[in-house]
Amino acid sequence: MGLIRLLILAAVVYLGWRLARRLLNASGGASGGGRDAAPRSEKMIKCRQCGVHVPEGESFRHRGLAFCSQEHQRLYLERHEL
């Protein structure tokens, strides 16, 4: 009889944990591992120095030109003297 009570208690704890996790994910309180989150879409921009495409948010800008790094920005500006 004790084993049945233990199994029922374990099932109740498990179901309560699943319910709490689902409620937190629905309210945006917890990330849940990122599986349910929609992937962010970001425009890719080509570096003027090397041609590598980088996300717009990670690019370095100068007078409308985009670069993948500050080093490439510096090299391009030295070469083209803008």
PyMOL Python script that loads the backbone (N, CA, C, O; Angstrom):
from pymol import cmd

cmd.read_pdbstr("""\
ATOM      1  N   MET A   1       0.820  -1.190   0.000  1.00  0.00           N
ATOM      2  CA  MET A   1       0.000   0.000   0.000  1.00  0.00           C
ATOM      3  C   MET A   1       0.867   1.259   0.000  1.00  0.00           C
ATOM      4  O   MET A   1       0.478   2.272  -0.580  1.00  0.00           O
ATOM      5  N   GLY A   2       2.019   1.210   0.633  1.00  0.00           N
ATOM      6  CA  GLY A   2       2.901   2.359   0.692  1.00  0.00           C
ATOM      7  C   GLY A   2       3.479   2.707  -0.672  1.00  0.00           C
ATOM      8  O   GLY A   2       3.695   3.882  -0.969  1.00  0.00           O
ATOM      9  N   LEU A   3       3.732   1.707  -1.499  1.00  0.00           N
ATOM     10  CA  LEU A   3       4.285   1.936  -2.827  1.00  0.00           C
ATOM     11  C   LEU A   3       3.274   2.660  -3.715  1.00  0.00           C
ATOM     12  O   LEU A   3       3.663   3.526  -4.499  1.00  0.00           O
ATOM     13  N   ILE A   4       2.017   2.334  -3.615  1.00  0.00           N
ATOM     14  CA  ILE A   4       0.978   2.993  -4.407  1.00  0.00           C
ATOM     15  C   ILE A   4       0.870   4.460  -4.021  1.00  0.00           C
ATOM     16  O   ILE A   4       0.759   5.323  -4.892  1.00  0.00           O
ATOM     17  N   ARG A   5       0.902   4.750  -2.727  1.00  0.00           N
ATOM     18  CA  ARG A   5       0.859   6.149  -2.272  1.00  0.00           C
ATOM     19  C   ARG A   5       2.072   6.926  -2.784  1.00  0.00           C
ATOM     20  O   ARG A   5       1.945   8.082  -3.187  1.00  0.00           O
ATOM     21  N   LEU A   6       3.233   6.300  -2.770  1.00  0.00           N
ATOM     22  CA  LEU A   6       4.445   6.940  -3.260  1.00  0.00           C
ATOM     23  C   LEU A   6       4.346   7.243  -4.756  1.00  0.00           C
ATOM     24  O   LEU A   6       4.749   8.319  -5.198  1.00  0.00           O
ATOM     25  N   LEU A   7       3.820   6.310  -5.527  1.00  0.00           N
ATOM     26  CA  LEU A   7       3.637   6.529  -6.965  1.00  0.00           C
ATOM     27  C   LEU A   7       2.625   7.634  -7.247  1.00  0.00           C
ATOM     28  O   LEU A   7       2.837   8.451  -8.144  1.00  0.00           O
ATOM     29  N   ILE A   8       1.543   7.670  -6.504  1.00  0.00           N
ATOM     30  CA  ILE A   8       0.534   8.722  -6.675  1.00  0.00           C
ATOM     31  C   ILE A   8       1.120  10.075  -6.319  1.00  0.00           C
ATOM     32  O   ILE A   8       0.896  11.050  -7.036  1.00  0.00           O
ATOM     33  N   LEU A   9       1.872  10.154  -5.218  1.00  0.00           N
ATOM     34  CA  LEU A   9       2.514  11.392  -4.823  1.00  0.00           C
ATOM     35  C   LEU A   9       3.512  11.856  -5.884  1.00  0.00           C
ATOM     36  O   LEU A   9       3.570  13.046  -6.195  1.00  0.00           O
ATOM     37  N   ALA A  10       4.291  10.944  -6.438  1.00  0.00           N
ATOM     38  CA  ALA A  10       5.255  11.293  -7.485  1.00  0.00           C
ATOM     39  C   ALA A  10       4.534  11.809  -8.723  1.00  0.00           C
ATOM     40  O   ALA A  10       4.991  12.766  -9.347  1.00  0.00           O
ATOM     41  N   ALA A  11       3.412  11.189  -9.089  1.00  0.00           N
ATOM     42  CA  ALA A  11       2.648  11.631 -10.247  1.00  0.00           C
ATOM     43  C   ALA A  11       2.065  13.023 -10.028  1.00  0.00           C
ATOM     44  O   ALA A  11       2.066  13.839 -10.950  1.00  0.00           O
ATOM     45  N   VAL A  12       1.575  13.305  -8.844  1.00  0.00           N
ATOM     46  CA  VAL A  12       1.012  14.616  -8.532  1.00  0.00           C
ATOM     47  C   VAL A  12       2.100  15.686  -8.582  1.00  0.00           C
ATOM     48  O   VAL A  12       1.878  16.767  -9.127  1.00  0.00           O
ATOM     49  N   VAL A  13       3.269  15.398  -8.019  1.00  0.00           N
ATOM     50  CA  VAL A  13       4.378  16.347  -8.046  1.00  0.00           C
ATOM     51  C   VAL A  13       4.804  16.604  -9.491  1.00  0.00           C
ATOM     52  O   VAL A  13       5.028  17.753  -9.873  1.00  0.00           O
ATOM     53  N   TYR A  14       4.915  15.557 -10.288  1.00  0.00           N
ATOM     54  CA  TYR A  14       5.314  15.710 -11.687  1.00  0.00           C
ATOM     55  C   TYR A  14       4.300  16.554 -12.463  1.00  0.00           C
ATOM     56  O   TYR A  14       4.688  17.461 -13.200  1.00  0.00           O
ATOM     57  N   LEU A  15       3.027  16.269 -12.307  1.00  0.00           N
ATOM     58  CA  LEU A  15       1.995  17.034 -13.015  1.00  0.00           C
ATOM     59  C   LEU A  15       1.977  18.490 -12.556  1.00  0.00           C
ATOM     60  O   LEU A  15       1.776  19.392 -13.369  1.00  0.00           O
ATOM     61  N   GLY A  16       2.185  18.729 -11.260  1.00  0.00           N
ATOM     62  CA  GLY A  16       2.253  20.106 -10.766  1.00  0.00           C
ATOM     63  C   GLY A  16       3.441  20.851 -11.346  1.00  0.00           C
ATOM     64  O   GLY A  16       3.331  22.025 -11.698  1.00  0.00           O
ATOM     65  N   TRP A  17       4.571  20.178 -11.446  1.00  0.00           N
ATOM     66  CA  TRP A  17       5.761  20.794 -12.034  1.00  0.00           C
ATOM     67  C   TRP A  17       5.524  21.133 -13.495  1.00  0.00           C
ATOM     68  O   TRP A  17       5.897  22.219 -13.939  1.00  0.00           O
ATOM     69  N   ARG A  18       4.910  20.225 -14.258  1.00  0.00           N
ATOM     70  CA  ARG A  18       4.626  20.480 -15.682  1.00  0.00           C
ATOM     71  C   ARG A  18       3.642  21.641 -15.843  1.00  0.00           C
ATOM     72  O   ARG A  18       3.809  22.479 -16.730  1.00  0.00           O
ATOM     73  N   LEU A  19       2.631  21.692 -14.999  1.00  0.00           N
ATOM     74  CA  LEU A  19       1.645  22.767 -15.062  1.00  0.00           C
ATOM     75  C   LEU A  19       2.297  24.114 -14.743  1.00  0.00           C
ATOM     76  O   LEU A  19       2.043  25.102 -15.432  1.00  0.00           O
ATOM     77  N   ALA A  20       3.125  24.160 -13.715  1.00  0.00           N
ATOM     78  CA  ALA A  20       3.805  25.411 -13.352  1.00  0.00           C
ATOM     79  C   ALA A  20       4.724  25.867 -14.480  1.00  0.00           C
ATOM     80  O   ALA A  20       4.773  27.057 -14.791  1.00  0.00           O
ATOM     81  N   ARG A  21       5.446  24.947 -15.092  1.00  0.00           N
ATOM     82  CA  ARG A  21       6.338  25.295 -16.206  1.00  0.00           C
ATOM     83  C   ARG A  21       5.565  25.839 -17.398  1.00  0.00           C
ATOM     84  O   ARG A  21       5.990  26.801 -18.038  1.00  0.00           O
ATOM     85  N   ARG A  22       4.434  25.222 -17.691  1.00  0.00           N
ATOM     86  CA  ARG A  22       3.605  25.679 -18.811  1.00  0.00           C
ATOM     87  C   ARG A  22       3.039  27.071 -18.548  1.00  0.00           C
ATOM     88  O   ARG A  22       3.001  27.909 -19.450  1.00  0.00           O
ATOM     89  N   LEU A  23       2.599  27.317 -17.318  1.00  0.00           N
ATOM     90  CA  LEU A  23       2.059  28.633 -16.973  1.00  0.00           C
ATOM     91  C   LEU A  23       3.136  29.710 -17.043  1.00  0.00           C
ATOM     92  O   LEU A  23       2.870  30.819 -17.507  1.00  0.00           O
ATOM     93  N   LEU A  24       4.349  29.397 -16.588  1.00  0.00           N
ATOM     94  CA  LEU A  24       5.436  30.363 -16.659  1.00  0.00           C
ATOM     95  C   LEU A  24       5.817  30.666 -18.105  1.00  0.00           C
ATOM     96  O   LEU A  24       6.092  31.818 -18.441  1.00  0.00           O
ATOM     97  N   ASN A  25       5.837  29.661 -18.954  1.00  0.00           N
ATOM     98  CA  ASN A  25       6.157  29.878 -20.370  1.00  0.00           C
ATOM     99  C   ASN A  25       5.080  30.703 -21.066  1.00  0.00           C
ATOM    100  O   ASN A  25       5.393  31.540 -21.912  1.00  0.00           O
ATOM    101  N   ALA A  26       3.828  30.477 -20.721  1.00  0.00           N
ATOM    102  CA  ALA A  26       2.733  31.214 -21.356  1.00  0.00           C
ATOM    103  C   ALA A  26       2.758  32.685 -20.965  1.00  0.00           C
ATOM    104  O   ALA A  26       2.390  33.548 -21.763  1.00  0.00           O
ATOM    105  N   SER A  27       3.194  32.978 -19.732  1.00  0.00           N
ATOM    106  CA  SER A  27       3.227  34.368 -19.286  1.00  0.00           C
ATOM    107  C   SER A  27       4.531  35.062 -19.644  1.00  0.00           C
ATOM    108  O   SER A  27       4.674  36.261 -19.408  1.00  0.00           O
ATOM    109  N   GLY A  28       5.490  34.326 -20.214  1.00  0.00           N
ATOM    110  CA  GLY A  28       6.764  34.923 -20.589  1.00  0.00           C
ATOM    111  C   GLY A  28       7.723  35.030 -19.433  1.00  0.00           C
ATOM    112  O   GLY A  28       8.735  35.721 -19.548  1.00  0.00           O
ATOM    113  N   GLY A  29       7.448  34.372 -18.318  1.00  0.00           N
ATOM    114  CA  GLY A  29       8.294  34.465 -17.140  1.00  0.00           C
ATOM    115  C   GLY A  29       9.570  33.667 -17.248  1.00  0.00           C
ATOM    116  O   GLY A  29      10.607  34.103 -16.747  1.00  0.00           O
ATOM    117  N   ALA A  30       9.529  32.513 -17.885  1.00  0.00           N
ATOM    118  CA  ALA A  30      10.721  31.671 -18.023  1.00  0.00           C
ATOM    119  C   ALA A  30      10.927  31.345 -19.483  1.00  0.00           C
ATOM    120  O   ALA A  30       9.974  31.313 -20.261  1.00  0.00           O
ATOM    121  N   SER A  31      12.167  31.104 -19.856  1.00  0.00           N
ATOM    122  CA  SER A  31      12.476  30.873 -21.270  1.00  0.00           C
ATOM    123  C   SER A  31      12.153  29.457 -21.697  1.00  0.00           C
ATOM    124  O   SER A  31      11.831  29.252 -22.867  1.00  0.00           O
ATOM    125  N   GLY A  32      12.218  28.478 -20.828  1.00  0.00           N
ATOM    126  CA  GLY A  32      11.890  27.112 -21.182  1.00  0.00           C
ATOM    127  C   GLY A  32      12.910  26.482 -22.112  1.00  0.00           C
ATOM    128  O   GLY A  32      12.575  25.541 -22.830  1.00  0.00           O
ATOM    129  N   GLY A  33      14.139  26.965 -22.124  1.00  0.00           N
ATOM    130  CA  GLY A  33      15.170  26.369 -22.944  1.00  0.00           C
ATOM    131  C   GLY A  33      15.236  26.913 -24.351  1.00  0.00           C
ATOM    132  O   GLY A  33      16.109  26.510 -25.120  1.00  0.00           O
ATOM    133  N   GLY A  34      14.345  27.813 -24.713  1.00  0.00           N
ATOM    134  CA  GLY A  34      14.411  28.433 -26.019  1.00  0.00           C
ATOM    135  C   GLY A  34      13.774  27.626 -27.140  1.00  0.00           C
ATOM    136  O   GLY A  34      13.806  28.058 -28.293  1.00  0.00           O
ATOM    137  N   ARG A  35      13.196  26.468 -26.839  1.00  0.00           N
ATOM    138  CA  ARG A  35      12.602  25.659 -27.904  1.00  0.00           C
ATOM    139  C   ARG A  35      11.337  26.296 -28.459  1.00  0.00           C
ATOM    140  O   ARG A  35      11.074  26.179 -29.655  1.00  0.00           O
ATOM    141  N   ASP A  36      10.555  26.962 -27.634  1.00  0.00           N
ATOM    142  CA  ASP A  36       9.285  27.526 -28.068  1.00  0.00           C
ATOM    143  C   ASP A  36       9.428  28.951 -28.585  1.00  0.00           C
ATOM    144  O   ASP A  36       8.484  29.490 -29.162  1.00  0.00           O
ATOM    145  N   ALA A  37      10.565  29.560 -28.396  1.00  0.00           N
ATOM    146  CA  ALA A  37      10.757  30.946 -28.812  1.00  0.00           C
ATOM    147  C   ALA A  37      10.927  31.027 -30.326  1.00  0.00           C
ATOM    148  O   ALA A  37      11.616  30.204 -30.928  1.00  0.00           O
ATOM    149  N   ALA A  38      10.294  32.025 -30.931  1.00  0.00           N
ATOM    150  CA  ALA A  38      10.420  32.226 -32.370  1.00  0.00           C
ATOM    151  C   ALA A  38      11.798  32.789 -32.684  1.00  0.00           C
ATOM    152  O   ALA A  38      12.269  33.681 -31.978  1.00  0.00           O
ATOM    153  N   PRO A  39      12.454  32.289 -33.726  1.00  0.00           N
ATOM    154  CA  PRO A  39      13.774  32.810 -34.073  1.00  0.00           C
ATOM    155  C   PRO A  39      13.684  34.245 -34.571  1.00  0.00           C
ATOM    156  O   PRO A  39      12.762  34.611 -35.299  1.00  0.00           O
ATOM    157  N   ARG A  40      14.659  35.046 -34.165  1.00  0.00           N
ATOM    158  CA  ARG A  40      14.690  36.434 -34.610  1.00  0.00           C
ATOM    159  C   ARG A  40      15.226  36.489 -36.025  1.00  0.00           C
ATOM    160  O   ARG A  40      16.136  35.744 -36.390  1.00  0.00           O
ATOM    161  N   SER A  41      14.663  37.363 -36.804  1.00  0.00           N
ATOM    162  CA  SER A  41      15.112  37.556 -38.174  1.00  0.00           C
ATOM    163  C   SER A  41      15.778  38.917 -38.251  1.00  0.00           C
ATOM    164  O   SER A  41      15.215  39.922 -37.818  1.00  0.00           O
ATOM    165  N   GLU A  42      16.989  38.942 -38.809  1.00  0.00           N
ATOM    166  CA  GLU A  42      17.721  40.194 -38.890  1.00  0.00           C
ATOM    167  C   GLU A  42      18.366  40.286 -40.272  1.00  0.00           C
ATOM    168  O   GLU A  42      18.848  39.290 -40.812  1.00  0.00           O
ATOM    169  N   LYS A  43      18.368  41.474 -40.827  1.00  0.00           N
ATOM    170  CA  LYS A  43      18.942  41.711 -42.141  1.00  0.00           C
ATOM    171  C   LYS A  43      20.452  41.485 -42.108  1.00  0.00           C
ATOM    172  O   LYS A  43      21.124  41.912 -41.170  1.00  0.00           O
ATOM    173  N   MET A  44      20.985  40.816 -43.131  1.00  0.00           N
ATOM    174  CA  MET A  44      22.416  40.574 -43.247  1.00  0.00           C
ATOM    175  C   MET A  44      23.020  41.630 -44.165  1.00  0.00           C
ATOM    176  O   MET A  44      22.448  41.968 -45.202  1.00  0.00           O
ATOM    177  N   ILE A  45      24.178  42.145 -43.774  1.00  0.00           N
ATOM    178  CA  ILE A  45      24.840  43.216 -44.517  1.00  0.00           C
ATOM    179  C   ILE A  45      26.238  42.752 -44.911  1.00  0.00           C
ATOM    180  O   ILE A  45      26.922  42.088 -44.132  1.00  0.00           O
ATOM    181  N   LYS A  46      26.658  43.105 -46.125  1.00  0.00           N
ATOM    182  CA  LYS A  46      27.961  42.705 -46.651  1.00  0.00           C
ATOM    183  C   LYS A  46      29.041  43.703 -46.229  1.00  0.00           C
ATOM    184  O   LYS A  46      28.871  44.914 -46.370  1.00  0.00           O
ATOM    185  N   CYS A  47      30.147  43.180 -45.714  1.00  0.00           N
ATOM    186  CA  CYS A  47      31.282  44.012 -45.319  1.00  0.00           C
ATOM    187  C   CYS A  47      31.943  44.587 -46.572  1.00  0.00           C
ATOM    188  O   CYS A  47      32.193  43.860 -47.533  1.00  0.00           O
ATOM    189  N   ARG A  48      32.225  45.887 -46.562  1.00  0.00           N
ATOM    190  CA  ARG A  48      32.848  46.538 -47.718  1.00  0.00           C
ATOM    191  C   ARG A  48      34.301  46.134 -47.900  1.00  0.00           C
ATOM    192  O   ARG A  48      34.845  46.270 -48.996  1.00  0.00           O
ATOM    193  N   GLN A  49      34.938  45.642 -46.851  1.00  0.00           N
ATOM    194  CA  GLN A  49      36.349  45.275 -46.933  1.00  0.00           C
ATOM    195  C   GLN A  49      36.539  43.840 -47.424  1.00  0.00           C
ATOM    196  O   GLN A  49      37.307  43.605 -48.357  1.00  0.00           O
ATOM    197  N   CYS A  50      35.847  42.880 -46.808  1.00  0.00           N
ATOM    198  CA  CYS A  50      36.112  41.469 -47.122  1.00  0.00           C
ATOM    199  C   CYS A  50      34.948  40.740 -47.784  1.00  0.00           C
ATOM    200  O   CYS A  50      35.138  39.649 -48.322  1.00  0.00           O
ATOM    201  N   GLY A  51      33.745  41.319 -47.757  1.00  0.00           N
ATOM    202  CA  GLY A  51      32.597  40.690 -48.399  1.00  0.00           C
ATOM    203  C   GLY A  51      31.817  39.718 -47.532  1.00  0.00           C
ATOM    204  O   GLY A  51      30.842  39.129 -47.998  1.00  0.00           O
ATOM    205  N   VAL A  52      32.222  39.536 -46.284  1.00  0.00           N
ATOM    206  CA  VAL A  52      31.507  38.638 -45.375  1.00  0.00           C
ATOM    207  C   VAL A  52      30.184  39.281 -44.985  1.00  0.00           C
ATOM    208  O   VAL A  52      30.120  40.491 -44.764  1.00  0.00           O
ATOM    209  N   HIS A  53      29.128  38.478 -44.900  1.00  0.00           N
ATOM    210  CA  HIS A  53      27.827  38.981 -44.468  1.00  0.00           C
ATOM    211  C   HIS A  53      27.702  38.843 -42.958  1.00  0.00           C
ATOM    212  O   HIS A  53      27.974  37.783 -42.393  1.00  0.00           O
ATOM    213  N   VAL A  54      27.289  39.924 -42.315  1.00  0.00           N
ATOM    214  CA  VAL A  54      27.104  39.951 -40.868  1.00  0.00           C
ATOM    215  C   VAL A  54      25.709  40.498 -40.564  1.00  0.00           C
ATOM    216  O   VAL A  54      25.156  41.254 -41.363  1.00  0.00           O
ATOM    217  N   PRO A  55      25.127  40.120 -39.401  1.00  0.00           N
ATOM    218  CA  PRO A  55      23.844  40.698 -39.013  1.00  0.00           C
ATOM    219  C   PRO A  55      23.967  42.212 -38.858  1.00  0.00           C
ATOM    220  O   PRO A  55      24.988  42.717 -38.390  1.00  0.00           O
ATOM    221  N   GLU A  56      22.932  42.919 -39.250  1.00  0.00           N
ATOM    222  CA  GLU A  56      22.953  44.379 -39.217  1.00  0.00           C
ATOM    223  C   GLU A  56      23.279  44.913 -37.826  1.00  0.00           C
ATOM    224  O   GLU A  56      23.997  45.905 -37.699  1.00  0.00           O
ATOM    225  N   GLY A  57      22.766  44.275 -36.794  1.00  0.00           N
ATOM    226  CA  GLY A  57      22.999  44.724 -35.432  1.00  0.00           C
ATOM    227  C   GLY A  57      24.437  44.551 -34.966  1.00  0.00           C
ATOM    228  O   GLY A  57      24.855  45.209 -34.012  1.00  0.00           O
ATOM    229  N   GLU A  58      25.199  43.683 -35.616  1.00  0.00           N
ATOM    230  CA  GLU A  58      26.584  43.446 -35.227  1.00  0.00           C
ATOM    231  C   GLU A  58      27.572  44.174 -36.138  1.00  0.00           C
ATOM    232  O   GLU A  58      28.781  44.099 -35.917  1.00  0.00           O
ATOM    233  N   SER A  59      27.080  44.868 -37.146  1.00  0.00           N
ATOM    234  CA  SER A  59      27.973  45.542 -38.099  1.00  0.00           C
ATOM    235  C   SER A  59      28.448  46.880 -37.552  1.00  0.00           C
ATOM    236  O   SER A  59      27.836  47.450 -36.648  1.00  0.00           O
ATOM    237  N   PHE A  60      29.542  47.369 -38.111  1.00  0.00           N
ATOM    238  CA  PHE A  60      30.081  48.681 -37.780  1.00  0.00           C
ATOM    239  C   PHE A  60      29.810  49.581 -38.968  1.00  0.00           C
ATOM    240  O   PHE A  60      30.072  49.191 -40.106  1.00  0.00           O
ATOM    241  N   ARG A  61      29.289  50.784 -38.730  1.00  0.00           N
ATOM    242  CA  ARG A  61      28.871  51.693 -39.795  1.00  0.00           C
ATOM    243  C   ARG A  61      29.713  52.949 -39.826  1.00  0.00           C
ATOM    244  O   ARG A  61      30.173  53.448 -38.799  1.00  0.00           O
ATOM    245  N   HIS A  62      29.903  53.453 -41.062  1.00  0.00           N
ATOM    246  CA  HIS A  62      30.559  54.736 -41.258  1.00  0.00           C
ATOM    247  C   HIS A  62      30.054  55.317 -42.568  1.00  0.00           C
ATOM    248  O   HIS A  62      30.314  54.772 -43.640  1.00  0.00           O
ATOM    249  N   ARG A  63      29.325  56.436 -42.474  1.00  0.00           N
ATOM    250  CA  ARG A  63      28.789  57.136 -43.654  1.00  0.00           C
ATOM    251  C   ARG A  63      28.051  56.194 -44.610  1.00  0.00           C
ATOM    252  O   ARG A  63      28.257  56.241 -45.823  1.00  0.00           O
ATOM    253  N   GLY A  64      27.213  55.361 -44.064  1.00  0.00           N
ATOM    254  CA  GLY A  64      26.394  54.472 -44.880  1.00  0.00           C
ATOM    255  C   GLY A  64      27.084  53.191 -45.309  1.00  0.00           C
ATOM    256  O   GLY A  64      26.448  52.343 -45.936  1.00  0.00           O
ATOM    257  N   LEU A  65      28.363  53.018 -44.995  1.00  0.00           N
ATOM    258  CA  LEU A  65      29.089  51.800 -45.334  1.00  0.00           C
ATOM    259  C   LEU A  65      29.063  50.860 -44.135  1.00  0.00           C
ATOM    260  O   LEU A  65      29.073  51.307 -42.988  1.00  0.00           O
ATOM    261  N   ALA A  66      29.030  49.562 -44.405  1.00  0.00           N
ATOM    262  CA  ALA A  66      28.969  48.571 -43.329  1.00  0.00           C
ATOM    263  C   ALA A  66      30.234  47.724 -43.340  1.00  0.00           C
ATOM    264  O   ALA A  66      30.788  47.422 -44.397  1.00  0.00           O
ATOM    265  N   PHE A  67      30.680  47.345 -42.142  1.00  0.00           N
ATOM    266  CA  PHE A  67      31.884  46.540 -41.988  1.00  0.00           C
ATOM    267  C   PHE A  67      31.642  45.462 -40.944  1.00  0.00           C
ATOM    268  O   PHE A  67      30.820  45.632 -40.044  1.00  0.00           O
ATOM    269  N   CYS A  68      32.367  44.344 -41.068  1.00  0.00           N
ATOM    270  CA  CYS A  68      32.194  43.239 -40.123  1.00  0.00           C
ATOM    271  C   CYS A  68      32.961  43.467 -38.832  1.00  0.00           C
ATOM    272  O   CYS A  68      32.636  42.862 -37.810  1.00  0.00           O
ATOM    273  N   SER A  69      33.981  44.333 -38.856  1.00  0.00           N
ATOM    274  CA  SER A  69      34.761  44.612 -37.652  1.00  0.00           C
ATOM    275  C   SER A  69      35.324  46.022 -37.729  1.00  0.00           C
ATOM    276  O   SER A  69      35.355  46.639 -38.794  1.00  0.00           O
ATOM    277  N   GLN A  70      35.765  46.516 -36.590  1.00  0.00           N
ATOM    278  CA  GLN A  70      36.377  47.845 -36.564  1.00  0.00           C
ATOM    279  C   GLN A  70      37.700  47.842 -37.324  1.00  0.00           C
ATOM    280  O   GLN A  70      38.075  48.846 -37.928  1.00  0.00           O
ATOM    281  N   GLU A  71      38.399  46.726 -37.294  1.00  0.00           N
ATOM    282  CA  GLU A  71      39.661  46.621 -38.022  1.00  0.00           C
ATOM    283  C   GLU A  71      39.433  46.754 -39.529  1.00  0.00           C
ATOM    284  O   GLU A  71      40.190  47.450 -40.206  1.00  0.00           O
ATOM    285  N   HIS A  72      38.411  46.101 -40.055  1.00  0.00           N
ATOM    286  CA  HIS A  72      38.105  46.217 -41.484  1.00  0.00           C
ATOM    287  C   HIS A  72      37.622  47.622 -41.831  1.00  0.00           C
ATOM    288  O   HIS A  72      37.895  48.122 -42.922  1.00  0.00           O
ATOM    289  N   GLN A  73      36.915  48.252 -40.916  1.00  0.00           N
ATOM    290  CA  GLN A  73      36.490  49.631 -41.133  1.00  0.00           C
ATOM    291  C   GLN A  73      37.721  50.534 -41.240  1.00  0.00           C
ATOM    292  O   GLN A  73      37.815  51.362 -42.146  1.00  0.00           O
ATOM    293  N   ARG A  74      38.650  50.369 -40.320  1.00  0.00           N
ATOM    294  CA  ARG A  74      39.873  51.176 -40.331  1.00  0.00           C
ATOM    295  C   ARG A  74      40.683  50.945 -41.610  1.00  0.00           C
ATOM    296  O   ARG A  74      41.139  51.905 -42.232  1.00  0.00           O
ATOM    297  N   LEU A  75      40.864  49.688 -42.005  1.00  0.00           N
ATOM    298  CA  LEU A  75      41.632  49.380 -43.213  1.00  0.00           C
ATOM    299  C   LEU A  75      40.990  49.981 -44.455  1.00  0.00           C
ATOM    300  O   LEU A  75      41.679  50.551 -45.301  1.00  0.00           O
ATOM    301  N   TYR A  76      39.676  49.856 -44.564  1.00  0.00           N
ATOM    302  CA  TYR A  76      38.968  50.400 -45.724  1.00  0.00           C
ATOM    303  C   TYR A  76      39.088  51.915 -45.778  1.00  0.00           C
ATOM    304  O   TYR A  76      39.342  52.482 -46.841  1.00  0.00           O
ATOM    305  N   LEU A  77      38.910  52.567 -44.650  1.00  0.00           N
ATOM    306  CA  LEU A  77      38.982  54.032 -44.630  1.00  0.00           C
ATOM    307  C   LEU A  77      40.398  54.532 -44.897  1.00  0.00           C
ATOM    308  O   LEU A  77      40.570  55.578 -45.523  1.00  0.00           O
ATOM    309  N   GLU A  78      41.413  53.805 -44.436  1.00  0.00           N
ATOM    310  CA  GLU A  78      42.793  54.188 -44.739  1.00  0.00           C
ATOM    311  C   GLU A  78      43.079  54.081 -46.228  1.00  0.00           C
ATOM    312  O   GLU A  78      43.744  54.936 -46.812  1.00  0.00           O
ATOM    313  N   ARG A  79      42.571  53.023 -46.825  1.00  0.00           N
ATOM    314  CA  ARG A  79      42.825  52.765 -48.250  1.00  0.00           C
ATOM    315  C   ARG A  79      42.049  53.743 -49.147  1.00  0.00           C
ATOM    316  O   ARG A  79      42.575  54.206 -50.159  1.00  0.00           O
ATOM    317  N   HIS A  80      40.822  54.050 -48.783  1.00  0.00           N
ATOM    318  CA  HIS A  80      39.960  54.870 -49.647  1.00  0.00           C
ATOM    319  C   HIS A  80      39.866  56.316 -49.204  1.00  0.00           C
ATOM    320  O   HIS A  80      39.299  57.131 -49.932  1.00  0.00           O
ATOM    321  N   GLU A  81      40.391  56.667 -48.058  1.00  0.00           N
ATOM    322  CA  GLU A  81      40.440  58.039 -47.539  1.00  0.00           C
ATOM    323  C   GLU A  81      39.133  58.803 -47.761  1.00  0.00           C
ATOM    324  O   GLU A  81      39.081  59.755 -48.540  1.00  0.00           O
ATOM    325  N   LEU A  82      38.085  58.370 -47.066  1.00  0.00           N
ATOM    326  CA  LEU A  82      36.770  59.028 -47.196  1.00  0.00           C
ATOM    327  C   LEU A  82      36.706  60.286 -46.373  1.00  0.00           C
ATOM    328  O   LEU A  82      35.679  60.965 -46.363  1.00  0.00           O
TER     329      LEU A  82
END
""", "prot")
cmd.dss("prot")
cmd.show_as("cartoon", "prot")
cmd.util.cbc("prot")
cmd.orient("prot")
